[in-house]
Amino acid sequence: WVLEFGKWDLQSELKKGPEARDAVDKYVDQAVLTVYNSTYSNDGVTPVTGIVDMEGYSLAQLSSVNTVEFEVLKLRLIFICLANLHSAYIINTNFVAQSFLNLVKPLLGRHFEKIEIYGTNKAIWMARILRTIPRNQIPSWYGGSEDFKPVKVYG
């Protein structure tokens, strides 16, 4: 799974009011459920490996109590639902995003142990990711193979 979280401007959406918040809440819940359901098949459980790209995540996302509260609640849900998490790599993490992740780390519990956080140095995080994920399963814009084809695209 690849999640380009840094591109999401949650604060702008949440400022639109309760209806927009409900819509974002529903969208995130559906996304979490889709990932969760992908771990189960007729063959049993398939552990999830993911890349969370924080490129573009800005300080503005942390300037609203409502936005931070929403993100913390959703992160807790995500990590509760990802009991089948094998590993996750948070990449392109700027100072702001890293500060936020350190803030919520105690709330995320044991699942956070399976997550590795990296800055913007592609050489460092790509070397680590390639130990777990074959290059042909990584999008080319992250350094994967040019013939990469996603199984499915959401959003």
C-alpha positions in Angstrom: 0.0 0.0 0.0 1.1 3.5 -0.8 -0.5 6.5 0.9 0.5 10.0 -0.2 -0.6 11.6 3.0 1.5 14.8 2.6 -0.8 15.8 -0.2 -3.9 15.8 1.9 -5.0 19.2 3.2 -7.1 18.0 6.1 -7.2 21.4 7.8 -8.9 23.1 4.8 -11.5 20.4 4.6 -12.2 20.3 8.3 -12.7 24.1 8.4 -15.6 23.8 6.0 -17.8 22.6 8.9 -19.5 19.5 10.3 -20.7 18.1 7.0 -17.2 18.2 5.5 -15.7 16.7 8.7 -18.3 13.9 8.4 -17.4 13.3 4.8 -13.6 13.2 5.5 -14.3 10.9 8.5 -16.3 8.6 6.3 -13.6 8.6 3.5 -10.8 7.8 6.0 -12.9 5.1 7.6 -13.6 3.5 4.2 -9.9 3.7 3.3 -8.9 2.0 6.5 -11.5 -0.7 6.0 -10.3 -1.3 2.5 -6.7 -1.8 3.7 -7.9 -4.0 6.6 -10.0 -6.2 4.3 -7.1 -6.6 1.9 -5.3 -8.5 4.6 -7.8 -11.3 4.5 -8.5 -13.8 1.7 -9.5 -17.4 1.3 -5.9 -18.3 1.8 -5.7 -16.7 5.3 -4.0 -13.5 6.4 -1.6 -11.5 4.2 0.5 -9.1 6.2 0.4 -5.4 5.0 3.5 -3.5 4.0 3.1 0.2 3.3 4.7 3.4 2.3 3.4 6.6 3.7 4.7 9.6 1.8 4.7 12.8 3.9 6.0 15.1 1.1 4.0 18.3 1.3 2.9 18.0 4.9 3.1 21.5 6.3 3.0 23.3 9.7 -0.5 24.5 8.7 -1.8 21.0 9.4 -0.7 21.3 13.0 -2.0 24.9 13.6 -5.5 23.7 14.3 -6.5 21.8 17.4 -9.4 20.3 15.4 -7.1 19.0 12.7 -4.6 17.5 15.2 -7.4 15.9 17.2 -8.9 14.4 14.0 -5.5 13.1 12.9 -4.7 11.5 16.2 -8.1 9.8 16.4 -7.7 8.4 12.8 -4.1 7.3 13.5 -5.3 5.3 16.5 -8.0 3.7 14.4 -5.6 2.9 11.6 -3.1 1.2 13.9 -5.8 -0.7 15.8 -7.2 -2.0 12.4 -3.7 -2.9 11.2 -3.1 -5.8 13.5 -1.7 -7.5 10.4 0.8 -4.9 9.7 4.2 -6.4 8.6 6.0 -3.1 8.2 5.5 0.5 7.1 7.9 3.2 6.0 7.1 6.8 6.5 9.2 8.7 4.0 9.9 12.3 3.0 9.2 13.3 6.6 10.0 16.9 7.3 10.6 18.4 10.7 6.9 19.2 11.2 5.7 15.7 10.3 8.4 14.1 12.4 7.4 16.3 15.4 3.7 15.3 14.9 4.7 11.6 14.7 6.8 11.9 17.9 3.8 13.6 19.6 1.4 10.8 18.8 3.9 7.9 19.2 2.8 7.1 22.7 -0.8 6.8 21.6 -0.1 4.3 18.8 1.2 1.5 21.0 3.0 -1.6 19.9 2.1 -1.2 16.2 4.4 1.8 16.0 7.4 -0.6 16.5 6.8 -1.9 13.0 7.1 1.6 11.5 10.3 3.3 10.3 10.4 7.0 9.8 12.8 8.6 7.3 13.5 12.1 6.1 13.8 13.3 2.6 17.0 11.5 1.7 15.8 9.0 -0.9 19.1 7.0 -0.9 18.6 6.2 2.8 14.9 5.2 2.8 15.0 3.4 -0.6 17.9 1.2 0.5 15.9 0.1 3.5 12.6 -0.3 1.6 14.2 -2.6 -0.9 15.1 -5.0 1.8 11.4 -5.7 2.2 9.7 -4.7 -1.0 10.9 -5.8 -4.5 11.7 -2.9 -6.8 9.0 -4.0 -9.3 6.3 -3.5 -6.6 7.4 0.1 -5.9 6.1 3.1 -8.0 8.8 4.5 -10.3 8.5 8.0 -8.8 9.9 6.4 -5.6 12.7 4.7 -7.4 10.9 1.5 -8.3 10.9 0.0 -11.7 9.6 1.9 -14.7 7.2 -1.0 -15.6 5.5 -0.9 -12.2 1.7 -1.4 -12.5 -0.4 -0.8 -9.4 -2.9 -3.5 -8.6 -5.5 -0.8 -7.9 -5.7 2.9 -7.4 -8.0 4.6 -5.0 -9.0 8.3 -4.8 
